[in-house]
């Protein structure tokens, strides 16, 4: 069978391109549901600006600003109800990966009647989906260019994806200027998330020449920009390079999948509340060491990108951007390692890892990371 490459129907990038939000959304519908987080976007004035741009383009706007850092099935159910009540015909996800993933779930399930929880348990999306515009305000998840929305079910201690090709955003609007207000620790964690995605999609067993080209360029842009974006938040070049890197990593992973890092961090996040990007950053050098002997020429390419041994360079990057090198501060308990391993093993990310991953391998990776 032939390979299919998935990407947003339209990608709009550039400093100040957020001003185009109204006209881009108006081309898709007349009644918008704007999905975003509780605090950061409002505090930065970005939520109000988005509402003004949408209304100026003639759209009726309903605001759902209750998305938490790890969106739960209950939040998605509430947002779906807001979409129905407001008769939304276009959904806009504004914020980091959590807001965009929530918006994807709402767009995908707006016309479904079953609870969101059922779709995390394997129920397929059957009804028509609403068109979606994604506007990232961090350079991290690349969710503006992927077909899955990561949602948590805290009651069942599960974090997994609603995945459907129709969840790919119609429009990805990537304005690096929106990332300037990101706090240093968020910039750092998001950057390490994006870097881990670039690397994992590059070494994935499903990588192709097309995805590898995106992954390599993404890793180059991120390795060269994350530290500067953390230390000099208003640096236009660094912010732009990081935004490009995140977008390209998202496009790559949507087609090539990820690896062991993302197979393990989801159970960690649900159980211990560890920020996703931080966990990815801590696991990155450990996973690189685990995969080292299987990578051949790709290891040489990573060495060129980092200007030295990738494992040591990633450890140094964690230090330079102020992230911890281990998870000790989160009290990850050794007696839970086996349970976390069992929760990780069904992940498609583990199956895409270049080296086969066993239950004992996951336990050892967790031991090293903690």
C-alpha positions in Angstrom: 0.0 0.0 0.0 1.1 3.6 -0.7 2.2 6.0 2.0 -0.2 8.9 2.9 1.2 12.2 4.1 -1.2 14.2 6.3 -0.9 17.9 6.9 -3.2 20.9 7.6 -5.1 22.1 4.5 -3.7 25.5 5.0 -0.6 26.7 7.1 -0.3 30.4 7.7 2.9 31.5 9.4 4.8 34.7 10.2 5.3 37.4 12.8 2.0 39.2 13.3 0.0 36.6 11.2 -2.5 36.3 14.1 -4.3 39.3 12.6 -5.6 37.0 9.9 -7.5 34.8 12.4 -10.9 36.4 11.6 -10.8 36.1 7.9 -9.4 32.5 8.1 -12.2 31.4 10.5 -14.9 33.3 8.5 -14.0 31.2 5.4 -15.0 28.1 7.4 -18.1 29.1 9.3 -20.2 31.9 10.9 -20.6 30.7 14.5 -17.3 30.1 16.3 -16.5 28.3 19.5 -13.2 29.6 20.8 -11.5 26.9 23.1 -8.7 28.1 25.3 -7.2 27.8 28.8 -8.2 29.4 32.0 -5.5 32.0 32.7 -2.5 32.5 30.5 -4.2 33.6 27.4 -6.6 35.9 29.3 -3.7 37.4 31.3 -1.7 38.1 28.1 -4.7 39.7 26.4 -4.6 37.1 23.6 -8.1 35.8 24.3 -9.7 39.2 24.1 -7.8 40.0 21.0 -9.0 36.7 19.4 -12.6 37.5 20.2 -12.2 41.0 18.7 -10.6 39.7 15.5 -13.4 37.0 15.0 -16.2 39.5 15.7 -14.7 42.1 13.4 -14.9 39.4 10.6 -18.6 39.0 11.3 -18.6 35.8 13.3 -20.7 35.1 16.4 -18.3 33.9 19.1 -18.9 31.7 22.1 -15.9 31.4 24.5 -15.0 28.2 26.3 -12.0 29.1 28.5 -12.0 26.2 31.0 -9.3 23.9 29.6 -6.9 22.7 32.2 -3.2 21.7 31.7 -4.3 18.1 31.1 -7.8 18.3 29.7 -10.1 15.7 31.2 -13.1 13.9 29.6 -15.5 16.0 31.8 -14.0 19.2 30.4 -14.5 18.0 26.8 -18.1 17.0 27.5 -18.7 20.5 28.8 -17.1 22.1 25.8 -19.1 19.9 23.4 -22.3 21.1 25.1 -21.2 24.7 24.6 -20.6 24.0 20.9 -24.2 22.5 20.7 -25.8 25.3 22.6 -24.0 27.9 20.6 -24.7 26.1 17.3 -21.0 26.3 16.4 -20.0 25.6 12.9 -16.3 26.2 13.3 -14.0 25.5 16.3 -10.8 27.5 17.2 -8.2 26.1 19.5 -6.0 28.8 21.0 -3.1 28.1 23.4 -0.7 25.3 24.1 -1.2 21.6 23.2 -3.9 21.1 25.9 -6.1 23.8 24.4 -5.6 22.6 20.8 -6.1 19.0 21.8 -9.3 19.9 23.6 -10.5 21.9 20.5 -9.8 18.8 18.3 -11.9 16.6 20.6 -14.7 19.1 20.5 -14.6 19.5 16.7 -14.5 15.8 16.3 -17.2 14.9 18.7 -19.6 17.9 18.4 -22.2 15.9 16.6 -21.7 12.7 18.6 -24.1 11.7 21.4 -21.9 9.3 23.3 -19.7 10.5 26.2 -16.1 11.5 25.5 -14.9 8.7 27.7 -16.3 6.1 25.3 -14.1 7.5 22.5 -11.0 7.1 24.7 -12.0 3.5 25.1 -12.0 2.8 21.4 -15.4 4.0 20.1 -14.9 5.4 16.5 -16.0 8.9 15.4 -18.9 8.4 13.0 -20.6 11.8 12.7 -19.4 14.7 10.7 -16.7 16.8 12.3 -16.6 20.6 12.5 -13.8 22.5 10.7 -11.0 23.4 13.1 -8.5 26.3 13.3 -5.5 25.8 15.6 -3.4 28.7 16.9 -0.4 27.6 19.0 0.9 30.0 21.6 3.8 27.8 22.6 6.5 26.1 20.5 6.0 22.6 21.8 3.4 20.0 20.9 3.0 20.6 17.2 -0.7 19.8 17.8 -1.6 22.3 15.1 -0.4 19.7 12.6 -1.5 16.4 14.0 -4.6 14.1 13.8 -4.9 13.3 17.4 -6.2 15.0 20.6 -4.6 13.8 23.8 -7.2 13.6 26.6 -7.1 12.4 30.2 -9.6 10.4 32.1 -8.6 11.0 35.7 -11.2 8.8 37.2 -9.7 5.8 35.3 -6.1 7.1 35.5 -5.8 7.0 31.7 -4.3 9.5 29.3 -4.6 8.6 25.6 -5.6 10.0 22.2 -8.8 10.4 20.2 -7.3 9.8 16.8 -9.0 10.4 13.4 -7.7 11.7 10.1 -10.6 14.3 10.1 -9.2 15.9 13.3 -6.4 17.4 11.3 -6.9 21.2 11.5 -8.1 22.9 8.4 -5.9 25.8 9.2 -2.7 26.0 11.3 -2.1 29.7 12.2 1.5 29.9 13.6 2.5 33.3 14.8 5.7 33.3 16.8 4.9 36.6 18.3 2.2 34.9 20.4 4.9 32.8 22.2 6.8 35.9 23.5 4.6 36.1 26.7 5.4 32.4 27.5 7.1 32.1 30.9 10.7 30.8 30.8 9.8 27.4 32.3 7.0 26.9 29.9 9.2 27.9 26.9 11.8 25.4 28.1 9.5 22.5 28.7 7.6 23.1 25.4 10.9 23.3 23.5 12.1 20.0 24.9 8.8 18.4 24.1 9.2 19.6 20.5 12.8 18.5 20.3 11.9 15.0 21.6 9.2 14.8 19.0 11.6 15.8 16.2 14.1 13.1 17.3 11.5 10.4 18.0 9.8 10.9 14.6 13.2 10.9 12.9 14.2 7.5 14.4 10.7 5.9 14.2 10.3 2.7 12.4 7.6 4.4 10.3 9.8 7.3 9.2 10.0 8.0 5.5 12.3 10.3 3.4 9.6 13.0 3.6 9.1 12.8 7.4 12.9 12.5 8.0 13.5 15.8 6.1 11.0 17.5 8.4 12.3 15.9 11.5 15.9 16.8 10.8 15.1 20.4 10.0 12.9 20.6 13.1 15.7 19.2 15.3 18.2 21.7 13.8 15.9 24.7 14.4 15.0 23.7 18.0 18.5 22.8 19.0 19.6 26.2 17.9 16.8 28.2 19.4 15.3 26.9 22.6 18.0 28.1 24.9 17.9 31.6 23.4 14.1 31.8 23.5 14.2 30.9 27.2 16.9 33.4 28.1 15.8 36.2 25.8 12.0 35.9 25.4 11.6 38.7 22.9 14.3 37.4 20.5 12.4 37.4 17.3 14.7 35.0 15.5 14.8 32.5 18.3 11.0 32.5 18.7 10.5 32.1 14.9 13.0 29.2 14.6 11.4 27.5 17.6 7.9 27.9 16.1 9.0 26.5 12.8 10.7 23.6 14.6 7.6 22.8 16.6 5.4 22.9 13.5 7.7 20.7 11.4 8.0 18.2 14.3 4.2 18.0 14.5 3.9 17.4 10.8 6.6 14.7 11.0 5.1 12.9 14.0 1.6 12.9 12.6 2.9 10.7 9.8 5.8 8.8 11.4 4.6 8.4 15.0 6.8 8.8 18.0 8.8 6.5 20.3 9.3 5.3 23.8 9.4 8.7 25.5 5.8 9.5 24.5 4.8 5.9 25.3 5.9 6.4 28.9 5.2 10.1 29.7 1.4 9.8 29.5 1.0 7.4 32.4 3.6 9.5 34.4 1.6 12.7 33.7 -1.7 11.2 34.8 -0.4 9.5 37.9 2.0 12.2 39.2 1.0 15.4 37.5 4.4 15.8 35.9 4.3 18.5 33.2 4.4 16.8 29.8 7.3 18.7 28.3 9.4 18.5 31.4 9.0 14.7 31.5 9.9 14.5 27.8 13.0 16.5 28.4 14.1 14.3 31.3 13.5 11.1 29.4 15.2 12.3 26.2 18.8 11.6 27.0 17.8 8.2 28.7 15.8 7.2 25.6 18.7 8.3 23.3 21.1 6.1 25.2 18.7 3.2 25.0 18.4 3.5 21.2 22.0 4.4 20.5 23.2 1.1 19.1 20.2 0.7 16.7 20.5 4.1 15.0 23.5 3.8 12.7 23.7 6.7 10.4 20.9 8.5 12.1 23.1 8.7 15.2 25.8 10.4 13.1 23.2 12.9 11.9 22.0 13.7 15.5 25.7 14.1 16.5 26.1 16.7 13.7 22.9 18.5 14.7 24.0 18.8 18.4 27.6 19.3 17.7 28.6 16.4 20.0 27.3 13.3 21.6 23.5 13.6 21.6 23.0 12.2 25.1 25.4 14.5 26.7 24.3 17.5 24.7 20.7 17.0 25.7 21.7 16.7 29.4 23.6 20.0 29.1 20.6 21.6 27.3 18.4 20.6 30.3 20.8 22.4 32.6 21.1 25.5 30.5 17.3 26.0 30.2 16.7 25.4 33.9 14.9 22.1 33.7 15.7 19.2 36.1 17.8 16.3 34.9 15.7 13.8 36.8 12.2 13.3 38.2 13.2 13.1 41.9 11.2 16.2 42.8 7.9 14.4 41.7 8.2 11.5 44.1 7.8 8.9 41.5 7.6 5.7 43.6 9.6 2.6 42.5 6.8 0.3 43.5 4.7 2.0 40.8 7.3 1.3 38.0 5.7 -2.0 37.1 2.3 -0.5 36.9 3.5 2.4 34.8 5.3 -0.1 32.5 2.0 -2.0 32.1 0.1 1.2 31.3 2.8 2.1 28.7 3.1 -1.1 26.8 -0.1 -0.8 24.7 1.0 2.6 23.3 1.6 2.8 19.6 4.5 5.0 20.3 6.4 2.1 21.9 5.7 0.0 18.9 7.3 2.7 16.6 10.5 2.9 18.7 13.6 1.7 16.7 14.6 -0.7 19.4 12.0 -3.2 20.8 10.9 -2.2 24.3 10.1 -4.7 27.0 8.4 -4.3 30.3 11.7 -4.6 32.1 13.3 -2.0 29.7 10.6 0.5 30.8 11.2 -0.2 34.4 15.0 0.4 33.9 14.3 3.7 32.0 12.1 4.9 34.8 14.8 4.0 37.3 17.4 6.0 35.4 15.0 8.9 35.0 14.2 9.0 38.7 
